[in-house]
Amino acid sequence: MGVTADIRTTLYCADCRNCKLQVWENDDKLDELTKRGYIVQDKQSKAFYLVRCTWTKDTVFQPQRLIKCEGRQPVNE
C-alpha cells in the first residue's frame, strides 16, 4: 500500500468525503510542529500528515484520536 492508504487505515474519518490528507516526508523541523497536535507522525511510514475537513473548513486536531464526527459523510453512501 501507499503511504496515504496506510495512514487512512488508522483514521476514523478516512472514508469520509470531507477528509483531505496532506503528507510530508520525514523532516526534523516537522518534529517541533507535532507538539501542537495538528501535524501527526505516522509510526509505520515515518511520514508526517495533516488532516483537513471540508465540513468544518478547518484542520482536525489530533485526527488519530477522533472517535465521532457529526459531519461524517462516507463516500460509499
Phi and psi restraints in degrees (range 20) as a CNS / XPLOR table:
assign (resid 1 and name C) (resid 2 and name N)
       (resid 2 and name CA) (resid 2 and name C) 1.0 -83.5 20.0 2
assign (resid 2 and name N) (resid 2 and name CA)
       (resid 2 and name C) (resid 3 and name N) 1.0 171.3 20.0 2
assign (resid 2 and name C) (resid 3 and name N)
       (resid 3 and name CA) (resid 3 and name C) 1.0 -60.8 20.0 2
assign (resid 3 and name N) (resid 3 and name CA)
       (resid 3 and name C) (resid 4 and name N) 1.0 -45.4 20.0 2
assign (resid 3 and name C) (resid 4 and name N)
       (resid 4 and name CA) (resid 4 and name C) 1.0 -62.9 20.0 2
assign (resid 4 and name N) (resid 4 and name CA)
       (resid 4 and name C) (resid 5 and name N) 1.0 -42.7 20.0 2
assign (resid 4 and name C) (resid 5 and name N)
       (resid 5 and name CA) (resid 5 and name C) 1.0 -63.5 20.0 2
assign (resid 5 and name N) (resid 5 and name CA)
       (resid 5 and name C) (resid 6 and name N) 1.0 -39.2 20.0 2
assign (resid 5 and name C) (resid 6 and name N)
       (resid 6 and name CA) (resid 6 and name C) 1.0 -63.8 20.0 2
assign (resid 6 and name N) (resid 6 and name CA)
       (resid 6 and name C) (resid 7 and name N) 1.0 -41.9 20.0 2
assign (resid 6 and name C) (resid 7 and name N)
       (resid 7 and name CA) (resid 7 and name C) 1.0 -65.8 20.0 2
assign (resid 7 and name N) (resid 7 and name CA)
       (resid 7 and name C) (resid 8 and name N) 1.0 -42.8 20.0 2
assign (resid 7 and name C) (resid 8 and name N)
       (resid 8 and name CA) (resid 8 and name C) 1.0 -62.6 20.0 2
assign (resid 8 and name N) (resid 8 and name CA)
       (resid 8 and name C) (resid 9 and name N) 1.0 -25.0 20.0 2
assign (resid 8 and name C) (resid 9 and name N)
       (resid 9 and name CA) (resid 9 and name C) 1.0 -67.2 20.0 2
assign (resid 9 and name N) (resid 9 and name CA)
       (resid 9 and name C) (resid 10 and name N) 1.0 -19.8 20.0 2
assign (resid 9 and name C) (resid 10 and name N)
       (resid 10 and name CA) (resid 10 and name C) 1.0 -100.0 20.0 2
assign (resid 10 and name N) (resid 10 and name CA)
       (resid 10 and name C) (resid 11 and name N) 1.0 -3.5 20.0 2
assign (resid 10 and name C) (resid 11 and name N)
       (resid 11 and name CA) (resid 11 and name C) 1.0 -103.3 20.0 2
assign (resid 11 and name N) (resid 11 and name CA)
       (resid 11 and name C) (resid 12 and name N) 1.0 138.5 20.0 2
assign (resid 11 and name C) (resid 12 and name N)
       (resid 12 and name CA) (resid 12 and name C) 1.0 -64.0 20.0 2
assign (resid 12 and name N) (resid 12 and name CA)
       (resid 12 and name C) (resid 13 and name N) 1.0 -39.0 20.0 2
assign (resid 12 and name C) (resid 13 and name N)
       (resid 13 and name CA) (resid 13 and name C) 1.0 -91.9 20.0 2
assign (resid 13 and name N) (resid 13 and name CA)
       (resid 13 and name C) (resid 14 and name N) 1.0 14.6 20.0 2
assign (resid 13 and name C) (resid 14 and name N)
       (resid 14 and name CA) (resid 14 and name C) 1.0 -60.9 20.0 2
assign (resid 14 and name N) (resid 14 and name CA)
       (resid 14 and name C) (resid 15 and name N) 1.0 -33.2 20.0 2
assign (resid 14 and name C) (resid 15 and name N)
       (resid 15 and name CA) (resid 15 and name C) 1.0 -97.6 20.0 2
assign (resid 15 and name N) (resid 15 and name CA)
       (resid 15 and name C) (resid 16 and name N) 1.0 16.2 20.0 2
assign (resid 15 and name C) (resid 16 and name N)
       (resid 16 and name CA) (resid 16 and name C) 1.0 -90.6 20.0 2
assign (resid 16 and name N) (resid 16 and name CA)
       (resid 16 and name C) (resid 17 and name N) 1.0 138.4 20.0 2
assign (resid 16 and name C) (resid 17 and name N)
       (resid 17 and name CA) (resid 17 and name C) 1.0 -69.7 20.0 2
assign (resid 17 and name N) (resid 17 and name CA)
       (resid 17 and name C) (resid 18 and name N) 1.0 -13.9 20.0 2
assign (resid 17 and name C) (resid 18 and name N)
       (resid 18 and name CA) (resid 18 and name C) 1.0 -88.6 20.0 2
assign (resid 18 and name N) (resid 18 and name CA)
       (resid 18 and name C) (resid 19 and name N) 1.0 -11.1 20.0 2
assign (resid 18 and name C) (resid 19 and name N)
       (resid 19 and name CA) (resid 19 and name C) 1.0 -83.4 20.0 2
assign (resid 19 and name N) (resid 19 and name CA)
       (resid 19 and name C) (resid 20 and name N) 1.0 122.8 20.0 2
assign (resid 19 and name C) (resid 20 and name N)
       (resid 20 and name CA) (resid 20 and name C) 1.0 -125.5 20.0 2
assign (resid 20 and name N) (resid 20 and name CA)
       (resid 20 and name C) (resid 21 and name N) 1.0 131.0 20.0 2
assign (resid 20 and name C) (resid 21 and name N)
       (resid 21 and name CA) (resid 21 and name C) 1.0 -105.7 20.0 2
assign (resid 21 and name N) (resid 21 and name CA)
       (resid 21 and name C) (resid 22 and name N) 1.0 143.1 20.0 2
assign (resid 21 and name C) (resid 22 and name N)
       (resid 22 and name CA) (resid 22 and name C) 1.0 -122.8 20.0 2
assign (resid 22 and name N) (resid 22 and name CA)
       (resid 22 and name C) (resid 23 and name N) 1.0 129.1 20.0 2
assign (resid 22 and name C) (resid 23 and name N)
       (resid 23 and name CA) (resid 23 and name C) 1.0 -126.1 20.0 2
assign (resid 23 and name N) (resid 23 and name CA)
       (resid 23 and name C) (resid 24 and name N) 1.0 137.3 20.0 2
assign (resid 23 and name C) (resid 24 and name N)
       (resid 24 and name CA) (resid 24 and name C) 1.0 -123.3 20.0 2
assign (resid 24 and name N) (resid 24 and name CA)
       (resid 24 and name C) (resid 25 and name N) 1.0 153.4 20.0 2
assign (resid 24 and name C) (resid 25 and name N)
       (resid 25 and name CA) (resid 25 and name C) 1.0 -72.1 20.0 2
assign (resid 25 and name N) (resid 25 and name CA)
       (resid 25 and name C) (resid 26 and name N) 1.0 169.7 20.0 2
assign (resid 25 and name C) (resid 26 and name N)
       (resid 26 and name CA) (resid 26 and name C) 1.0 -59.8 20.0 2
assign (resid 26 and name N) (resid 26 and name CA)
       (resid 26 and name C) (resid 27 and name N) 1.0 131.6 20.0 2
assign (resid 26 and name C) (resid 27 and name N)
       (resid 27 and name CA) (resid 27 and name C) 1.0 -151.1 20.0 2
assign (resid 27 and name N) (resid 27 and name CA)
       (resid 27 and name C) (resid 28 and name N) 1.0 134.0 20.0 2
assign (resid 27 and name C) (resid 28 and name N)
       (resid 28 and name CA) (resid 28 and name C) 1.0 -61.7 20.0 2
assign (resid 28 and name N) (resid 28 and name CA)
       (resid 28 and name C) (resid 29 and name N) 1.0 -33.9 20.0 2
assign (resid 28 and name C) (resid 29 and name N)
       (resid 29 and name CA) (resid 29 and name C) 1.0 -69.3 20.0 2
assign (resid 29 and name N) (resid 29 and name CA)
       (resid 29 and name C) (resid 30 and name N) 1.0 -27.9 20.0 2
assign (resid 29 and name C) (resid 30 and name N)
       (resid 30 and name CA) (resid 30 and name C) 1.0 -72.4 20.0 2
assign (resid 30 and name N) (resid 30 and name CA)
       (resid 30 and name C) (resid 31 and name N) 1.0 -22.7 20.0 2
assign (resid 30 and name C) (resid 31 and name N)
       (resid 31 and name CA) (resid 31 and name C) 1.0 -56.8 20.0 2
assign (resid 31 and name N) (resid 31 and name CA)
       (resid 31 and name C) (resid 32 and name N) 1.0 -39.1 20.0 2
assign (resid 31 and name C) (resid 32 and name N)
       (resid 32 and name CA) (resid 32 and name C) 1.0 -67.3 20.0 2
assign (resid 32 and name N) (resid 32 and name CA)
       (resid 32 and name C) (resid 33 and name N) 1.0 -34.6 20.0 2
assign (resid 32 and name C) (resid 33 and name N)
       (resid 33 and name CA) (resid 33 and name C) 1.0 -74.6 20.0 2
assign (resid 33 and name N) (resid 33 and name CA)
       (resid 33 and name C) (resid 34 and name N) 1.0 -19.8 20.0 2
assign (resid 33 and name C) (resid 34 and name N)
       (resid 34 and name CA) (resid 34 and name C) 1.0 -67.5 20.0 2
assign (resid 34 and name N) (resid 34 and name CA)
       (resid 34 and name C) (resid 35 and name N) 1.0 -21.3 20.0 2
assign (resid 34 and name C) (resid 35 and name N)
       (resid 35 and name CA) (resid 35 and name C) 1.0 -65.6 20.0 2
assign (resid 35 and name N) (resid 35 and name CA)
       (resid 35 and name C) (resid 36 and name N) 1.0 -24.8 20.0 2
assign (resid 35 and name C) (resid 36 and name N)
       (resid 36 and name CA) (resid 36 and name C) 1.0 -77.7 20.0 2
assign (resid 36 and name N) (resid 36 and name CA)
       (resid 36 and name C) (resid 37 and name N) 1.0 -20.2 20.0 2
assign (resid 36 and name C) (resid 37 and name N)
       (resid 37 and name CA) (resid 37 and name C) 1.0 94.9 20.0 2
assign (resid 37 and name N) (resid 37 and name CA)
       (resid 37 and name C) (resid 38 and name N) 1.0 -6.6 20.0 2
assign (resid 37 and name C) (resid 38 and name N)
       (resid 38 and name CA) (resid 38 and name C) 1.0 -87.5 20.0 2
assign (resid 38 and name N) (resid 38 and name CA)
       (resid 38 and name C) (resid 39 and name N) 1.0 -41.9 20.0 2
assign (resid 38 and name C) (resid 39 and name N)
       (resid 39 and name CA) (resid 39 and name C) 1.0 -97.1 20.0 2
assign (resid 39 and name N) (resid 39 and name CA)
       (resid 39 and name C) (resid 40 and name N) 1.0 126.5 20.0 2
assign (resid 39 and name C) (resid 40 and name N)
       (resid 40 and name CA) (resid 40 and name C) 1.0 -118.4 20.0 2
assign (resid 40 and name N) (resid 40 and name CA)
       (resid 40 and name C) (resid 41 and name N) 1.0 142.5 20.0 2
assign (resid 40 and name C) (resid 41 and name N)
       (resid 41 and name CA) (resid 41 and name C) 1.0 -96.2 20.0 2
assign (resid 41 and name N) (resid 41 and name CA)
       (resid 41 and name C) (resid 42 and name N) 1.0 126.8 20.0 2
assign (resid 41 and name C) (resid 42 and name N)
       (resid 42 and name CA) (resid 42 and name C) 1.0 -77.9 20.0 2
assign (resid 42 and name N) (resid 42 and name CA)
       (resid 42 and name C) (resid 43 and name N) 1.0 124.7 20.0 2
assign (resid 42 and name C) (resid 43 and name N)
       (resid 43 and name CA) (resid 43 and name C) 1.0 -65.5 20.0 2
assign (resid 43 and name N) (resid 43 and name CA)
       (resid 43 and name C) (resid 44 and name N) 1.0 -39.5 20.0 2
assign (resid 43 and name C) (resid 44 and name N)
       (resid 44 and name CA) (resid 44 and name C) 1.0 -71.9 20.0 2
assign (resid 44 and name N) (resid 44 and name CA)
       (resid 44 and name C) (resid 45 and name N) 1.0 -49.3 20.0 2
assign (resid 44 and name C) (resid 45 and name N)
       (resid 45 and name CA) (resid 45 and name C) 1.0 -92.3 20.0 2
assign (resid 45 and name N) (resid 45 and name CA)
       (resid 45 and name C) (resid 46 and name N) 1.0 -10.5 20.0 2
assign (resid 45 and name C) (resid 46 and name N)
       (resid 46 and name CA) (resid 46 and name C) 1.0 66.1 20.0 2
assign (resid 46 and name N) (resid 46 and name CA)
       (resid 46 and name C) (resid 47 and name N) 1.0 8.2 20.0 2
assign (resid 46 and name C) (resid 47 and name N)
       (resid 47 and name CA) (resid 47 and name C) 1.0 -84.2 20.0 2
assign (resid 47 and name N) (resid 47 and name CA)
       (resid 47 and name C) (resid 48 and name N) 1.0 158.4 20.0 2
assign (resid 47 and name C) (resid 48 and name N)
       (resid 48 and name CA) (resid 48 and name C) 1.0 -106.4 20.0 2
assign (resid 48 and name N) (resid 48 and name CA)
       (resid 48 and name C) (resid 49 and name N) 1.0 144.5 20.0 2
assign (resid 48 and name C) (resid 49 and name N)
       (resid 49 and name CA) (resid 49 and name C) 1.0 -142.3 20.0 2
assign (resid 49 and name N) (resid 49 and name CA)
       (resid 49 and name C) (resid 50 and name N) 1.0 158.7 20.0 2
assign (resid 49 and name C) (resid 50 and name N)
       (resid 50 and name CA) (resid 50 and name C) 1.0 -133.6 20.0 2
assign (resid 50 and name N) (resid 50 and name CA)
       (resid 50 and name C) (resid 51 and name N) 1.0 139.4 20.0 2
assign (resid 50 and name C) (resid 51 and name N)
       (resid 51 and name CA) (resid 51 and name C) 1.0 -111.5 20.0 2
assign (resid 51 and name N) (resid 51 and name CA)
       (resid 51 and name C) (resid 52 and name N) 1.0 126.4 20.0 2
assign (resid 51 and name C) (resid 52 and name N)
       (resid 52 and name CA) (resid 52 and name C) 1.0 -109.5 20.0 2
assign (resid 52 and name N) (resid 52 and name CA)
       (resid 52 and name C) (resid 53 and name N) 1.0 141.8 20.0 2
assign (resid 52 and name C) (resid 53 and name N)
       (resid 53 and name CA) (resid 53 and name C) 1.0 -113.9 20.0 2
assign (resid 53 and name N) (resid 53 and name CA)
       (resid 53 and name C) (resid 54 and name N) 1.0 122.9 20.0 2
assign (resid 53 and name C) (resid 54 and name N)
       (resid 54 and name CA) (resid 54 and name C) 1.0 -79.3 20.0 2
assign (resid 54 and name N) (resid 54 and name CA)
       (resid 54 and name C) (resid 55 and name N) 1.0 -13.1 20.0 2
assign (resid 54 and name C) (resid 55 and name N)
       (resid 55 and name CA) (resid 55 and name C) 1.0 -75.2 20.0 2
assign (resid 55 and name N) (resid 55 and name CA)
       (resid 55 and name C) (resid 56 and name N) 1.0 -47.6 20.0 2
assign (resid 55 and name C) (resid 56 and name N)
       (resid 56 and name CA) (resid 56 and name C) 1.0 -87.2 20.0 2
assign (resid 56 and name N) (resid 56 and name CA)
       (resid 56 and name C) (resid 57 and name N) 1.0 -13.7 20.0 2
assign (resid 56 and name C) (resid 57 and name N)
       (resid 57 and name CA) (resid 57 and name C) 1.0 57.6 20.0 2
assign (resid 57 and name N) (resid 57 and name CA)
       (resid 57 and name C) (resid 58 and name N) 1.0 40.0 20.0 2
assign (resid 57 and name C) (resid 58 and name N)
       (resid 58 and name CA) (resid 58 and name C) 1.0 -149.5 20.0 2
assign (resid 58 and name N) (resid 58 and name CA)
       (resid 58 and name C) (resid 59 and name N) 1.0 169.8 20.0 2
assign (resid 58 and name C) (resid 59 and name N)
       (resid 59 and name CA) (resid 59 and name C) 1.0 -79.3 20.0 2
assign (resid 59 and name N) (resid 59 and name CA)
       (resid 59 and name C) (resid 60 and name N) 1.0 140.9 20.0 2
assign (resid 59 and name C) (resid 60 and name N)
       (resid 60 and name CA) (resid 60 and name C) 1.0 -85.1 20.0 2
assign (resid 60 and name N) (resid 60 and name CA)
       (resid 60 and name C) (resid 61 and name N) 1.0 124.2 20.0 2
assign (resid 60 and name C) (resid 61 and name N)
       (resid 61 and name CA) (resid 61 and name C) 1.0 -79.8 20.0 2
assign (resid 61 and name N) (resid 61 and name CA)
       (resid 61 and name C) (resid 62 and name N) 1.0 126.1 20.0 2
assign (resid 61 and name C) (resid 62 and name N)
       (resid 62 and name CA) (resid 62 and name C) 1.0 45.7 20.0 2
assign (resid 62 and name N) (resid 62 and name CA)
       (resid 62 and name C) (resid 63 and name N) 1.0 64.9 20.0 2
assign (resid 62 and name C) (resid 63 and name N)
       (resid 63 and name CA) (resid 63 and name C) 1.0 -62.2 20.0 2
assign (resid 63 and name N) (resid 63 and name CA)
       (resid 63 and name C) (resid 64 and name N) 1.0 -26.1 20.0 2
assign (resid 63 and name C) (resid 64 and name N)
       (resid 64 and name CA) (resid 64 and name C) 1.0 -69.7 20.0 2
assign (resid 64 and name N) (resid 64 and name CA)
       (resid 64 and name C) (resid 65 and name N) 1.0 -13.3 20.0 2
assign (resid 64 and name C) (resid 65 and name N)
       (resid 65 and name CA) (resid 65 and name C) 1.0 -108.6 20.0 2
assign (resid 65 and name N) (resid 65 and name CA)
       (resid 65 and name C) (resid 66 and name N) 1.0 2.7 20.0 2
assign (resid 65 and name C) (resid 66 and name N)
       (resid 66 and name CA) (resid 66 and name C) 1.0 -67.3 20.0 2
assign (resid 66 and name N) (resid 66 and name CA)
       (resid 66 and name C) (resid 67 and name N) 1.0 130.9 20.0 2
assign (resid 66 and name C) (resid 67 and name N)
       (resid 67 and name CA) (resid 67 and name C) 1.0 -120.9 20.0 2
assign (resid 67 and name N) (resid 67 and name CA)
       (resid 67 and name C) (resid 68 and name N) 1.0 -13.4 20.0 2
assign (resid 67 and name C) (resid 68 and name N)
       (resid 68 and name CA) (resid 68 and name C) 1.0 -153.5 20.0 2
assign (resid 68 and name N) (resid 68 and name CA)
       (resid 68 and name C) (resid 69 and name N) 1.0 140.3 20.0 2
assign (resid 68 and name C) (resid 69 and name N)
       (resid 69 and name CA) (resid 69 and name C) 1.0 -146.5 20.0 2
assign (resid 69 and name N) (resid 69 and name CA)
       (resid 69 and name C) (resid 70 and name N) 1.0 123.5 20.0 2
assign (resid 69 and name C) (resid 70 and name N)
       (resid 70 and name CA) (resid 70 and name C) 1.0 -72.4 20.0 2
assign (resid 70 and name N) (resid 70 and name CA)
       (resid 70 and name C) (resid 71 and name N) 1.0 -19.0 20.0 2
assign (resid 70 and name C) (resid 71 and name N)
       (resid 71 and name CA) (resid 71 and name C) 1.0 -95.1 20.0 2
assign (resid 71 and name N) (resid 71 and name CA)
       (resid 71 and name C) (resid 72 and name N) 1.0 8.9 20.0 2
assign (resid 71 and name C) (resid 72 and name N)
       (resid 72 and name CA) (resid 72 and name C) 1.0 -66.5 20.0 2
assign (resid 72 and name N) (resid 72 and name CA)
       (resid 72 and name C) (resid 73 and name N) 1.0 126.5 20.0 2
assign (resid 72 and name C) (resid 73 and name N)
       (resid 73 and name CA) (resid 73 and name C) 1.0 -128.4 20.0 2
assign (resid 73 and name N) (resid 73 and name CA)
       (resid 73 and name C) (resid 74 and name N) 1.0 93.4 20.0 2
assign (resid 73 and name C) (resid 74 and name N)
       (resid 74 and name CA) (resid 74 and name C) 1.0 -56.7 20.0 2
assign (resid 74 and name N) (resid 74 and name CA)
       (resid 74 and name C) (resid 75 and name N) 1.0 142.5 20.0 2
assign (resid 74 and name C) (resid 75 and name N)
       (resid 75 and name CA) (resid 75 and name C) 1.0 -64.3 20.0 2
assign (resid 75 and name N) (resid 75 and name CA)
       (resid 75 and name C) (resid 76 and name N) 1.0 -33.4 20.0 2
assign (resid 75 and name C) (resid 76 and name N)
       (resid 76 and name CA) (resid 76 and name C) 1.0 -73.9 20.0 2
assign (resid 76 and name N) (resid 76 and name CA)
       (resid 76 and name C) (resid 77 and name N) 1.0 -12.6 20.0 2
